[in-house]
Amino acid sequence: MNISNELKKDIGERAKENFPLSPYTSFKTGGKGKIVVFPVNKIEIEKIFSLCEKYKEKILILGKGTNVLISDYGFDGVIISTLFLNKIRKEKSSVICECGVLISHLLSFCIKNNLGGIEFLSGIPGTIGGAVVSNAGLKKKWIGEKVEWVEVYDKEGKKLKILERAKIKFSYRESNLENKFVMNVCLKLEEKKKEKIIEEIRNFMNERRKKQPLGEKSAGSIFKNPEGYYAGKIIEECGLKGFCIGDACISKKHANFIINKGKAKSSDIYKVMEVIEEKVKDKFGIELVPEIKIIGKF
């Protein structure tokens, strides 16, 4: 037996070998995954982690793929896709979501149930799991402020467990959940009239449309804002708007976005990032830190 056979025994056709990853990323780039699994419940999650430990396999968690750049060589390990982990329910004024719930679906659920407080997430294309791990949001508003608890996989106990808010640390675009698998998230929201929620969502979306190239093949903001600066502004001041390597181009609308114009490879996007880092370092003495995750060999 090997890990692939064992996964197929437990998960069936939802365990796939040599599986193309580019359709599962917002850049639409990247190579193949050695093994990709699409679990549907907690039992399967615990089984996958147990087998990965048994066979000493590397693990990559992949939601909607909106905040990653995966190497053209792919990923030599087990990729856990959260796309089928998408249940959501209401408990009083809290919402409990599985990690694969799309932010857009969560907002629709909130509208139907008259729950507000996370309208600022409008326009962010990822999943709730990725949003919590990376503490998604705006400059001064982020999802971590709404988290009551998360359910994570505990490697030592080899099972899922609840992690209360007091044990979770959130900061700008970061959390101490970075290397953990988040199964469920509980968000504390507030009762709000449906019309007010819709109005606020519309306002946030209008602001994003004015400033960001929504609808393009991109991964959102590429670099974190350095303290006291906006990454997009200093990249623009380096004269890099519209700069391309192949089909990987810096957006003319917002310089902190890289767009795949059609046939860009991950290596092209990575090279554009290197040019940005070099130019910003030379002009401002600032070392930009990627906001997206770089996966694999470059």
C-alpha positions as CSV (number, residue, x, y, z in Angstrom):
1,M,0.0,0.0,0.0
2,N,1.0,3.6,-0.5
3,I,-0.7,6.9,0.5
4,S,-2.4,7.3,-2.8
5,N,-4.0,3.8,-2.6
6,E,-5.0,4.4,1.0
7,L,-6.6,7.8,0.2
8,K,-8.5,6.3,-2.7
9,K,-9.7,3.5,-0.4
10,D,-11.1,6.0,2.1
11,I,-12.1,8.9,-0.2
12,G,-12.7,7.2,-3.6
13,E,-12.7,9.3,-6.7
14,R,-12.2,12.5,-4.7
15,A,-8.5,11.5,-4.3
16,K,-6.7,12.4,-7.5
17,E,-3.1,11.8,-8.7
18,N,-1.0,14.1,-10.9
19,F,-3.9,16.6,-10.9
20,P,-3.7,20.0,-12.7
21,L,-3.8,23.0,-10.2
22,S,-4.0,26.0,-12.5
23,P,-7.9,25.8,-12.8
24,Y,-8.0,26.0,-9.0
25,T,-6.1,29.3,-8.7
26,S,-7.2,32.8,-9.5
27,F,-3.9,33.4,-11.5
28,K,-4.8,30.3,-13.6
29,T,-1.2,29.3,-13.4
30,G,0.8,26.5,-11.7
31,G,1.8,22.9,-12.4
32,K,0.3,19.7,-11.1
33,G,-0.3,18.3,-7.6
34,K,1.1,14.9,-6.8
35,I,-2.0,14.1,-4.9
36,V,-5.1,16.3,-4.5
37,V,-8.0,15.3,-2.1
38,F,-11.4,16.8,-1.8
39,P,-12.7,15.9,1.7
40,V,-16.3,16.4,2.7
41,N,-16.3,16.0,6.5
42,K,-14.2,15.9,9.7
43,I,-13.6,12.1,9.6
44,E,-12.0,12.4,6.2
45,I,-9.8,15.4,7.3
46,E,-8.5,13.5,10.3
47,K,-7.8,10.4,8.1
48,I,-5.9,12.5,5.6
49,F,-3.7,14.1,8.2
50,S,-3.1,10.7,9.8
51,L,-2.0,9.2,6.5
52,C,0.2,12.2,5.6
53,E,2.0,11.8,9.0
54,K,2.4,8.0,8.4
55,Y,3.9,8.6,4.9
56,K,5.7,11.8,5.9
57,E,4.0,13.8,3.1
58,K,4.1,17.6,2.8
59,I,0.6,19.2,3.0
60,L,-0.8,22.2,1.2
61,I,-4.2,23.6,2.1
62,L,-6.0,25.1,-1.0
63,G,-9.2,27.0,-0.8
64,K,-10.3,29.1,-3.8
65,G,-6.6,29.7,-4.7
66,T,-7.0,33.5,-4.6
67,N,-4.0,34.3,-2.5
68,V,-1.3,31.9,-3.9
69,L,1.3,31.6,-6.6
70,I,2.0,27.9,-7.3
71,S,5.1,26.9,-9.1
72,D,5.0,25.7,-12.7
73,Y,6.6,22.6,-11.3
74,G,3.5,22.0,-9.1
75,F,3.5,20.7,-5.6
76,D,5.2,17.4,-4.6
77,G,2.9,16.4,-1.7
78,V,-0.8,16.2,-0.7
79,I,-3.1,19.1,-1.4
80,I,-6.2,19.3,0.6
81,S,-8.9,21.2,-1.3
82,T,-11.6,22.8,0.9
83,L,-14.1,23.4,-1.8
84,F,-16.5,20.7,-0.6
85,L,-16.3,21.9,3.0
86,N,-19.0,24.6,2.6
87,K,-21.6,24.2,5.2
88,I,-22.9,27.2,7.0
89,R,-25.4,27.8,9.9
90,K,-26.7,30.4,12.2
91,E,-26.7,30.2,16.1
92,K,-28.4,33.3,17.5
93,S,-26.2,36.2,16.3
94,S,-23.2,34.0,15.4
95,V,-22.5,32.2,12.1
96,I,-20.5,29.0,12.0
97,C,-18.9,28.2,8.7
98,E,-16.8,25.4,7.3
99,C,-13.5,26.6,5.9
100,G,-14.5,26.2,2.3
101,V,-17.4,28.6,2.4
102,L,-16.9,31.4,-0.1
103,I,-16.9,34.9,1.3
104,S,-19.5,35.9,-1.3
105,H,-21.8,33.0,-0.1
106,L,-21.3,34.1,3.6
107,L,-22.4,37.6,2.8
108,S,-25.5,36.3,1.0
109,F,-26.3,34.2,4.0
110,C,-25.8,37.3,6.3
111,I,-28.2,39.3,4.1
112,K,-30.9,36.5,4.3
113,N,-30.5,36.3,8.1
114,N,-30.2,40.0,8.9
115,L,-26.7,39.7,10.3
116,G,-24.1,42.5,9.8
117,G,-20.6,43.4,10.7
118,I,-18.5,41.9,7.9
119,E,-19.7,43.9,4.9
120,F,-16.1,45.2,4.5
121,L,-15.2,41.7,3.2
122,S,-17.2,42.5,0.0
123,G,-15.2,41.9,-3.1
124,I,-12.7,39.5,-1.5
125,P,-12.9,36.4,-3.7
126,G,-11.6,33.7,-1.3
127,T,-12.9,31.3,1.3
128,I,-13.6,32.0,5.0
129,G,-10.8,29.6,6.0
130,G,-8.2,31.5,4.1
131,A,-9.6,34.8,5.1
132,V,-9.3,34.0,8.8
133,V,-5.8,32.5,8.5
134,S,-4.5,35.6,6.7
135,N,-6.7,38.0,8.7
136,A,-8.3,39.5,5.6
137,G,-9.9,42.9,5.5
138,L,-9.1,46.6,5.1
139,K,-6.4,48.7,6.6
140,K,-8.2,49.2,9.8
141,K,-10.9,46.5,9.7
142,W,-10.2,42.8,9.6
143,I,-12.1,39.6,10.1
144,G,-10.1,38.6,13.2
145,E,-12.1,41.1,15.1
146,K,-15.3,39.0,14.5
147,V,-13.8,35.6,15.3
148,E,-15.2,33.8,18.5
149,W,-13.4,30.5,18.0
150,V,-12.0,28.3,15.3
151,E,-11.8,24.5,15.0
152,V,-8.3,23.4,14.0
153,Y,-6.5,20.1,13.5
154,D,-4.3,19.4,16.4
155,K,-1.2,17.5,15.2
156,E,-0.3,16.3,18.7
157,G,-3.7,15.0,19.6
158,K,-4.3,13.9,16.0
159,K,-7.8,15.2,16.0
160,L,-9.8,18.4,15.5
161,K,-10.2,20.7,18.5
162,I,-11.7,24.1,19.3
163,L,-9.3,27.0,19.7
164,E,-10.9,29.9,21.7
165,R,-10.5,33.5,20.6
166,A,-8.1,34.3,23.5
167,K,-5.6,31.8,22.1
168,I,-5.7,33.3,18.6
169,K,-3.4,36.2,17.7
170,F,-4.3,38.5,14.8
171,S,-2.3,41.3,13.3
172,Y,-2.1,43.1,10.0
173,R,-2.6,40.3,7.3
174,E,-1.4,37.7,9.7
175,S,-2.5,35.3,12.5
176,N,-0.9,32.5,14.5
177,L,-3.1,30.1,12.5
178,E,-0.7,30.2,9.5
179,N,0.5,26.6,9.8
180,K,-2.8,25.1,11.1
181,F,-5.7,23.6,9.2
182,V,-8.9,25.5,10.1
183,M,-12.0,23.3,9.8
184,N,-14.7,25.6,11.2
185,V,-15.0,29.3,12.1
186,C,-17.4,31.0,14.4
187,L,-18.1,34.7,13.8
188,K,-19.9,36.9,16.2
189,L,-22.0,39.3,14.1
190,E,-24.8,41.8,14.9
191,E,-28.5,42.0,14.1
192,K,-28.9,44.5,11.2
193,K,-31.7,45.3,8.7
194,K,-31.3,43.6,5.4
195,E,-31.5,46.9,3.5
196,K,-28.7,48.4,5.5
197,I,-26.4,45.4,4.9
198,I,-27.1,45.5,1.2
199,E,-26.4,49.2,1.1
200,E,-23.0,48.8,2.9
201,I,-22.0,45.9,0.7
202,R,-22.8,48.0,-2.4
203,N,-20.7,50.9,-1.0
204,F,-17.7,48.7,-0.3
205,M,-18.0,47.1,-3.7
206,N,-18.2,50.5,-5.5
207,E,-15.0,51.6,-3.7
208,R,-13.2,48.4,-4.7
209,R,-14.3,48.8,-8.3
210,K,-12.9,52.3,-8.4
211,K,-9.4,51.3,-7.2
212,Q,-8.9,47.6,-8.0
213,P,-8.9,45.5,-11.3
214,L,-11.8,43.2,-10.2
215,G,-12.6,40.4,-12.6
216,E,-9.1,40.0,-13.9
217,K,-6.9,36.9,-13.4
218,S,-5.0,38.1,-10.3
219,A,-4.4,37.2,-6.7
220,G,-5.4,40.5,-5.2
221,S,-2.8,42.6,-3.4
222,I,0.6,41.1,-4.0
223,F,2.6,42.8,-1.3
224,K,1.7,43.9,2.3
225,N,1.6,47.6,3.0
226,P,4.8,48.6,4.7
227,E,4.3,50.6,7.9
228,G,3.5,54.2,7.0
229,Y,3.2,53.5,3.3
230,Y,0.8,52.0,0.7
231,A,2.5,49.3,-1.4
232,G,0.6,50.3,-4.6
233,K,1.6,53.9,-4.3
234,I,5.3,53.3,-3.9
235,I,5.3,50.7,-6.7
236,E,3.5,53.3,-8.9
237,E,6.2,55.9,-8.0
238,C,8.8,53.5,-9.3
239,G,7.1,53.9,-12.7
240,L,6.1,50.2,-12.9
241,K,2.4,50.5,-13.8
242,G,1.8,48.5,-16.9
243,F,5.2,46.7,-16.7
244,C,5.0,43.2,-18.2
245,I,7.1,40.0,-18.4
246,G,5.3,37.9,-21.0
247,D,1.6,38.0,-20.1
248,A,2.3,38.9,-16.4
249,C,1.6,42.6,-16.1
250,I,1.4,45.1,-13.3
251,S,-2.1,46.5,-13.3
252,K,-2.5,50.1,-14.8
253,K,-5.4,50.6,-12.3
254,H,-3.6,49.5,-9.1
255,A,0.1,48.9,-9.0
256,N,-0.1,46.3,-6.2
257,F,-2.0,43.9,-8.5
258,I,-0.3,41.6,-11.1
259,I,-2.6,40.4,-13.9
260,N,-2.4,37.3,-16.0
261,K,-3.3,38.7,-19.4
262,G,-3.7,35.3,-20.9
263,K,-0.8,32.9,-21.1
264,A,1.4,34.0,-18.2
265,K,3.3,31.3,-16.3
266,S,3.9,31.4,-12.5
267,S,7.6,32.0,-13.3
268,D,6.6,35.2,-15.2
269,I,4.6,36.5,-12.3
270,Y,7.4,35.7,-9.9
271,K,9.9,37.6,-12.1
272,V,7.6,40.6,-12.1
273,M,7.5,40.4,-8.2
274,E,11.3,40.3,-8.2
275,V,11.5,43.5,-10.4
276,I,9.1,45.2,-8.0
277,E,11.1,44.3,-4.9
278,E,14.3,45.4,-6.5
279,K,13.0,48.8,-7.8
280,V,11.3,49.6,-4.5
281,K,14.4,48.7,-2.5
282,D,16.6,50.8,-4.7
283,K,14.3,53.9,-4.7
284,F,12.8,53.8,-1.1
285,G,15.1,51.4,0.8
286,I,12.0,49.4,1.7
287,E,11.9,45.6,1.5
288,L,8.4,44.6,0.4
289,V,6.9,41.5,2.0
290,P,4.6,39.3,-0.2
291,E,1.0,39.1,0.9
292,I,0.4,36.1,-1.3
293,K,1.8,32.7,-0.5
294,I,4.6,31.4,-2.8
295,I,4.3,27.6,-3.2
296,G,7.0,25.3,-4.7
297,K,10.2,25.9,-6.6
298,F,11.0,29.1,-8.5
